[in-house]
Amino acid sequence: MKKGFLFAAILLLAVAFTNSASAQTKIGYFDDQSVIALFPGIQEKLDTVLQSFAKDSLQEEYNYTLKTYQNQDSIYKRDSVDLSKRPKALEMATTELNRLKYKLINWQQYQQEAMQQKQEQLLMPFRQKIALALSEVVAEQKYNLVLKADALSPYAQPSIADNLTIRVAMKLKLPLPKEVEDAFKAATGGAPAKTAAPKKG
């Protein structure tokens, strides 16, 4: 699950987080993969669906492709003399046979790509929810720039208050580790998100 969305990775100097420029430009950082991982039971759901997809769809496709290749290969060998007299027919038969052969030889790569596409299809509704929540957080908190977390310099130590991953998770009411939530509340004065329920009393 390593695809970003809504924003490009922008490299900035670590000083941007600490000097006076940060007063003019409010910078947040975000990791959509970390938010996705917080949805309860999502990994188990993905594993179940992907295993079923691999077994019921991809394995059937492989079996069909193999059988088709074997049939085409038999016909090709049987009719090779006749095909040699018809260049166009020979070209078409050879092309089709090579296509099937290539698919079988590279099946592992084909299967991996198909699994990734299926996973992205399954994750799309979650990504859409996250994108909407992120846009709301950026607007509410008046951030000028959002960086992908993996684009940050290893020497930068941005404030946890600017961790939009936490803000988005809270807006979506996703469970966070208590120590993360406590550290975030301490850094933000105990008001992590505008959507937090007001305290009774």
Residue pairs with C-beta under 8 A, 6 or more apart in sequence:
1 33
1 36
1 37
1 119
1 123
2 33
3 120
4 32
4 148
5 32
5 127
5 131
6 131
6 134
6 135
6 146
7 30
7 146
7 147
7 148
8 148
9 147
9 148
9 150
9 151
10 145
10 147
10 151
11 151
11 153
12 27
12 147
12 153
13 153
14 153
14 155
14 156
14 157
15 21
16 22
16 25
16 27
17 27
17 156
17 157
17 158
17 159
17 162
25 144
25 145
26 141
26 142
26 143
26 144
26 145
26 162
27 143
27 144
27 145
27 146
27 147
27 158
27 162
28 138
28 141
28 143
28 145
28 146
28 147
28 162
28 163
28 164
28 167
29 146
29 147
29 148
29 149
29 151
29 152
29 158
29 162
29 163
29 164
29 165
30 134
30 146
30 147
30 148
30 149
30 163
30 164
30 165
30 168
31 148
31 149
31 150
31 165
32 127
32 130
32 134
34 149
34 165
35 130
35 165
35 168
35 169
35 172
35 174
36 42
36 123
36 126
36 127
36 130
37 43
38 169
38 174
38 175
38 176
39 126
39 174
40 174
40 175
42 126
45 122
46 119
46 122
46 123
49 118
49 122
50 115
50 118
50 119
50 122
53 115
53 118
54 111
54 115
58 111
58 114
58 115
62 104
62 107
62 111
65 100
65 103
65 104
65 107
66 104
68 100
69 97
69 100
69 101
69 104
72 93
72 96
72 97
72 100
73 97
75 93
76 83
76 93
76 94
76 97
79 93
83 89
83 90
83 93
84 90
103 110
129 172
130 168
130 172
133 168
133 171
133 172
134 146
134 164
134 168
136 171
137 143
137 164
137 167
137 168
137 171
137 193
138 146
138 164
140 194
141 164
141 167
143 162
143 164
146 164
149 165
152 158
159 187
160 166
160 183
160 184
160 187
161 184
161 187
161 188
163 184
166 176
166 180
166 181
166 184
166 192
167 192
167 193
169 176
170 176
170 181
170 192
170 193
170 195
170 196
171 193
171 195
176 184
181 192
184 192
185 191
185 192
